[in-house]
Amino acid sequence: MRILFSHNNYPAQFRRLIPALVERGCDVAFLCISKEWHAPSIASVRIIPFQPHRSLGGPVIHPYLRRFEEAVLQGQAAYRVADELHKSGWVPDCIINHVGFGNGLYLSDVFPNAYRIGLFEWYYNSVNADVDFLNKGLVDNDKKLKLRTWNAQILLELACCDEAITPTNWQRNQFPSHLRSTLKVIHEGIDVELMRSLRKKPLQRFSCLADDPNLEIVTYISRGFEEYRGFPQAMQAMAELQRRRPSLHVLIVGNDGVAYGAARTDGRSWGKWALEELPLDPSRTHWLGILQDAEYQQVLALSTVHLYLTVPFVLSWSLLEAMAAGCAIVASSTEPVLEVIEDGVSGILVDFFDPIAQADAVEELLINPDYRLQLASQAQAQAENYASRLGIESWLSLIGVGDNIKRSLNQIY
């Protein structure tokens, strides 16, 4: 079976699925934006770069349509390299692409008989989601109309898909109710076995930490330091914890930039804001930056309590990996978290906007080791539901690898 993937990044959410397909004899090609490569290629997988031929048109285009124009430009670029692939004689049986950036918009025009599977991560809403959460329910009309328009490219691709996948029930529920039945929930999964093994190995401390068994280590991990992942509240909670507990050290992992949402209006990064305005003890606050896998896993293995905050948005892999690694979790009581953590059973859930409540919850776990271990054990058990093998099995079943099922190419949602 020939399978064509398309995503801005390589290998993205398909990093475990692709090797499983290759092992089963599939011929795999991957379309991605060339400058976005961040991972080594998988043997025998053909990586095909594409690049939009121009940037956005300029100020004359309606601001609501800028994202759509960008999607069309990306779709054109992906179409052109896919057309060259078609002319070379390589025609996929199945196309799997991430939906939202536009790279999949026109792939069915190149390969009309290919079975289409779309991975849908997000549907934009102005109520009961990320935007109104941060704005305490106040979203201006211009923003509401812009968000509705941003869904146009997503709906165009949904109309072309034979199967539509989303990682969590929370993400599926962002879609209009009459469309939810068209989406199947398959989480790509995490390496549960590897994460479970981390605390069984001899612990290696970072050089910034003293070799002290009584050290309390609170961890915070985020791709970017931003409001979407509660960075300002988390840092205020850390400063309060350091004030209360002289042996408490903080390990902070991530990039001092914004991956989701808006930057600060004063031009400072959130990291610079924290350093300038919060009483964080520099000798006990360790900014580790972006880490490679081994160092990142070392952070999870050392964590006494892990703090995770998010607005109602896409759930981070890091939370599930922290759970699987046996970390005691304090997290925001927000919808994506509620799907994976039960308050008082597998973690402590707190108000996203309340740093003192967050500090109180972390301290409760620090002073009650039995309770901490109990919650960590339950979190680890819950993480088993997100094992990558389960996601891979679901994907392979969906694709039909290894069976002789003839799929209908006329199924339209």
C-alpha positions in Angstrom: 0.0 0.0 0.0 1.2 3.5 -0.9 0.5 6.2 1.7 1.1 9.9 1.3 1.4 12.1 4.4 1.2 15.9 4.4 2.0 18.3 7.3 3.9 21.5 7.8 6.4 19.6 10.0 8.0 16.2 9.7 7.1 13.8 11.2 4.8 15.6 13.7 1.9 13.6 15.1 2.8 10.7 12.7 6.3 10.0 14.2 5.1 6.6 15.6 2.6 5.7 12.9 5.0 6.0 10.0 7.5 3.4 11.3 4.6 1.0 12.0 3.5 1.4 8.4 7.0 0.9 7.0 7.4 -2.3 9.1 4.2 -3.6 7.4 5.6 -3.0 3.9 3.9 0.3 3.1 5.5 2.7 0.7 5.4 6.0 2.4 6.0 9.6 1.1 5.8 12.7 3.3 5.1 16.3 2.0 6.3 19.1 4.3 7.6 22.6 4.3 11.4 22.2 3.8 12.4 24.8 6.4 10.4 23.1 9.1 12.3 19.8 9.2 13.3 19.1 12.8 13.8 15.3 12.8 15.9 12.7 11.0 14.2 10.9 8.2 12.9 7.3 8.7 14.6 4.8 6.4 12.8 4.3 3.1 10.4 7.2 3.7 10.5 9.8 0.9 10.5 13.3 2.2 9.2 15.8 -0.4 9.6 19.5 0.5 7.2 22.2 -0.7 7.3 25.9 -0.3 4.6 28.6 -1.1 5.7 30.5 -4.2 5.1 33.9 -2.5 4.2 35.5 0.8 0.8 37.0 1.6 -0.5 39.5 -0.9 -0.4 42.7 1.3 -2.7 45.1 3.0 -5.4 45.1 0.3 -6.7 41.7 1.3 -9.4 41.6 4.0 -7.8 40.8 7.4 -10.3 37.9 7.9 -8.9 36.3 4.8 -5.2 36.5 5.5 -5.1 33.0 7.1 -7.2 31.6 4.2 -4.9 33.1 1.6 -1.9 31.6 3.4 -3.7 28.2 3.4 -4.4 28.5 -0.4 -0.8 29.3 -1.0 0.3 26.3 1.0 -2.3 24.2 -0.7 -1.0 25.2 -4.1 2.6 24.4 -3.2 1.6 21.0 -1.9 -0.5 20.4 -5.0 2.5 21.2 -7.3 4.9 18.8 -5.7 2.1 16.1 -5.4 1.4 16.6 -9.2 5.1 15.9 -9.9 4.8 12.8 -7.8 1.8 11.7 -9.8 3.6 12.4 -13.1 6.5 10.2 -11.9 4.0 7.3 -11.6 3.7 7.2 -7.8 0.0 7.3 -6.9 -1.1 6.8 -3.2 -3.8 4.5 -2.1 -4.3 6.6 1.0 -3.6 10.3 1.9 -3.3 11.3 5.6 -2.8 14.9 6.4 -3.0 17.4 9.2 -5.8 19.8 8.6 -5.6 23.5 9.3 -2.6 25.0 7.5 -3.9 24.3 4.0 -1.4 21.7 2.8 -4.2 19.2 2.1 -6.7 21.5 0.4 -6.0 20.3 -3.1 -4.5 16.8 -2.7 -7.7 15.1 -3.8 -7.5 17.1 -7.1 -4.2 15.3 -7.8 -5.2 11.9 -6.5 -9.0 11.7 -6.8 -9.2 8.0 -6.0 -7.0 8.0 -2.9 -8.7 7.3 0.4 -8.6 10.6 2.4 -8.0 10.7 6.2 -7.8 14.1 7.8 -6.3 14.8 11.3 -8.4 17.6 12.7 -6.9 19.3 15.7 -9.0 22.4 16.2 -12.2 24.1 15.2 -12.4 27.8 16.1 -15.0 29.1 18.5 -15.6 32.5 20.2 -17.4 31.0 23.2 -16.5 28.2 25.6 -13.0 27.8 24.2 -9.5 29.4 24.4 -10.2 33.0 23.3 -13.1 33.9 25.5 -11.5 32.0 28.4 -8.5 34.3 28.5 -10.7 37.4 27.9 -13.1 36.4 30.7 -16.0 36.0 28.2 -15.4 39.3 26.5 -14.7 38.8 22.8 -15.3 41.7 20.4 -17.4 41.3 17.3 -14.5 41.7 15.0 -12.7 38.7 16.6 -15.8 36.6 16.6 -16.2 37.1 12.8 -12.6 36.4 12.2 -12.7 33.1 14.1 -15.7 32.0 12.2 -14.0 32.8 8.9 -10.9 30.8 9.9 -13.0 27.6 9.9 -13.6 27.9 6.1 -10.4 25.9 5.1 -11.1 23.3 7.8 -14.6 22.7 6.5 -13.4 22.5 2.9 -11.1 19.7 3.9 -13.7 17.9 6.0 -15.9 17.8 2.8 -13.1 15.9 1.0 -12.3 13.4 3.8 -13.5 9.8 3.9 -12.4 9.6 7.5 -11.9 12.5 10.0 -9.8 12.0 13.1 -9.3 14.1 16.2 -7.1 13.4 19.2 -9.5 13.9 22.1 -13.2 14.1 22.9 -12.7 17.8 23.9 -11.3 18.6 20.5 -14.2 16.8 18.8 -16.7 18.7 20.8 -15.3 22.0 19.4 -17.0 21.1 16.1 -20.7 21.9 15.5 -22.9 19.2 17.0 -24.2 18.0 13.6 -20.6 17.3 12.5 -19.2 15.5 15.6 -20.5 12.1 14.5 -18.1 12.4 11.5 -15.0 12.5 13.7 -13.4 9.5 15.3 -11.2 10.0 18.4 -7.7 8.6 18.1 -4.9 10.0 20.2 -1.5 9.5 18.7 -0.3 8.3 22.0 2.9 8.5 24.1 5.6 5.9 24.9 4.2 4.8 28.2 6.7 2.0 28.6 9.6 4.3 28.3 8.1 6.9 30.6 7.3 4.3 33.3 10.9 3.2 33.3 12.4 6.6 34.0 12.2 6.4 37.8 13.5 2.9 37.9 16.8 4.0 36.5 19.5 5.7 38.6 18.6 9.4 38.9 21.1 11.8 37.3 20.8 15.3 38.6 21.4 18.4 36.5 24.6 20.2 37.5 22.5 23.2 38.7 21.0 21.0 41.5 22.7 20.1 44.7 23.2 16.4 45.5 20.6 16.6 48.3 18.0 13.9 48.7 15.8 16.4 50.6 15.6 18.8 47.7 12.0 19.5 46.5 11.8 19.8 42.8 8.8 21.4 41.1 8.7 21.2 37.3 7.0 23.2 34.6 7.2 22.3 30.9 5.8 24.2 27.9 6.8 24.6 24.3 6.6 28.4 24.7 6.3 30.7 27.7 2.8 32.1 27.1 -0.6 32.8 28.5 -2.2 29.7 26.8 -0.1 27.4 29.0 -0.5 29.6 32.1 3.1 30.7 32.3 2.4 33.9 34.2 0.3 32.2 36.9 2.7 29.3 37.1 5.7 31.6 37.7 3.8 33.5 40.4 3.0 30.2 42.1 6.6 29.2 41.9 7.7 32.4 43.5 5.2 31.9 46.3 6.4 28.3 46.8 10.0 29.4 47.0 9.0 32.0 49.6 7.4 29.3 51.8 9.9 26.5 51.2 13.7 27.2 51.3 14.6 23.8 49.8 12.3 24.1 46.8 13.9 24.3 43.4 12.1 24.9 40.1 13.0 23.3 36.8 11.5 25.3 33.8 11.6 23.7 30.3 10.7 25.6 27.1 11.4 28.4 24.8 10.9 32.0 25.9 8.5 32.8 23.0 4.9 32.5 22.2 3.7 29.3 20.3 0.0 30.0 20.8 -1.9 33.2 21.3 -0.7 36.7 21.5 2.6 38.1 22.8 2.8 40.8 25.5 1.8 44.2 24.5 4.9 45.9 26.1 7.4 44.1 23.9 8.8 42.0 26.6 8.8 38.2 26.6 7.0 36.4 29.4 10.3 35.0 30.6 11.8 38.5 30.8 8.7 39.7 32.6 9.1 36.9 35.2 12.7 37.7 35.8 12.1 41.4 36.2 8.9 41.5 38.2 8.7 38.3 40.3 10.8 37.4 43.4 12.1 34.2 41.9 15.3 33.1 43.7 17.9 32.9 40.9 19.8 30.2 42.7 16.7 28.0 42.9 15.1 28.8 39.6 16.6 26.9 36.7 15.8 27.9 33.1 16.7 24.8 31.0 15.4 26.0 27.6 14.5 23.5 24.9 15.8 20.0 25.8 16.7 16.9 23.8 14.7 13.8 24.7 17.1 12.4 27.3 17.3 15.6 29.3 13.6 16.2 29.1 13.0 12.7 30.4 15.5 13.4 33.2 13.4 16.4 34.3 10.3 14.2 34.5 12.2 11.6 36.5 13.5 14.2 39.0 10.1 15.9 39.5 8.6 15.9 42.9 5.5 17.7 41.7 4.7 18.7 38.2 2.6 21.9 37.5 0.6 22.0 34.2 -1.7 24.8 33.2 -3.7 25.3 30.0 -6.6 27.3 28.7 -9.3 25.2 27.0 -7.2 24.2 24.0 -5.2 21.3 22.6 -3.8 19.1 25.4 0.0 19.0 25.6 1.9 15.7 25.2 4.0 16.8 28.2 1.1 16.3 30.6 0.4 12.7 29.5 4.2 12.0 29.6 4.5 13.4 33.1 1.6 11.3 34.2 3.1 8.1 32.6 6.5 9.0 34.3 4.9 8.8 37.7 4.9 12.5 38.4 2.4 13.9 41.0 0.3 16.4 39.0 -1.2 19.7 39.9 -3.1 21.0 36.9 -5.7 23.6 35.8 -9.3 22.6 36.1 -10.0 23.2 32.4 -11.8 21.0 29.9 -8.9 19.3 28.1 -7.4 18.4 31.5 -10.7 17.1 32.9 -10.7 14.5 30.2 -7.5 12.9 31.6 -7.3 13.7 35.3 -9.9 13.2 38.0 -9.5 15.7 40.9 -8.3 14.1 44.1 -7.8 10.8 42.4 -5.1 11.1 39.7 -4.1 14.7 40.4 -5.2 18.0 42.1 -7.1 20.4 39.8 -7.0 24.1 40.6 -8.2 27.4 39.2 -6.2 28.4 36.1 -6.1 32.1 37.2 -5.2 31.5 40.9 -1.5 31.2 41.6 -2.0 31.0 45.4 -4.4 28.0 45.0 -1.8 26.4 42.7 1.0 27.0 45.3 -1.3 25.6 48.0 -2.0 22.4 46.0 1.7 21.8 45.2 2.6 22.4 48.9 -0.1 19.9 50.0 1.6 17.2 47.9 5.1 18.2 49.1 4.2 17.8 52.7 2.1 14.6 52.2 4.3 12.0 50.5 1.8 9.2 50.8 -0.9 11.2 49.1 1.6 12.4 46.5 2.5 8.8 45.7 -1.1 7.7 45.6 -2.0 10.4 43.1 1.1 9.7 41.0 0.2 6.0 40.8 -3.3 6.7 39.7 -2.0 9.2 37.1 0.4 6.6 35.8 -2.5 4.1 35.5 -4.6 6.6 33.6 -1.8 7.4 31.2 -2.0 3.7 30.0 -5.1 4.8 28.1 -2.9 6.9 25.9 -0.2 4.4 25.1 1.1 4.8 21.6 0.4 1.2 20.8 -3.3 1.8 21.2 -3.2 4.8 18.8 -1.2 2.8 16.3 -3.6 -0.1 16.4 -6.5 2.2 15.8 -4.8 4.0 12.9 -3.7 0.7 11.3 -7.3 -0.6 11.6 -8.6 2.6 10.0 -6.2 2.5 7.1 -6.8 -1.2 6.6 -3.2 -2.3 6.5 -3.0 -6.0 6.2 -6.6 -6.7 5.3 -8.4 -7.0 2.0 -11.2 -4.6 2.8 -12.2 -2.6 -0.3 -13.0 0.8 0.9 -15.8 3.0 -0.6 -14.4 6.0 -2.3 -17.8 7.6 -2.4 -18.3 8.1 1.3 -18.9 11.8 1.9 -19.5 13.4 5.3 
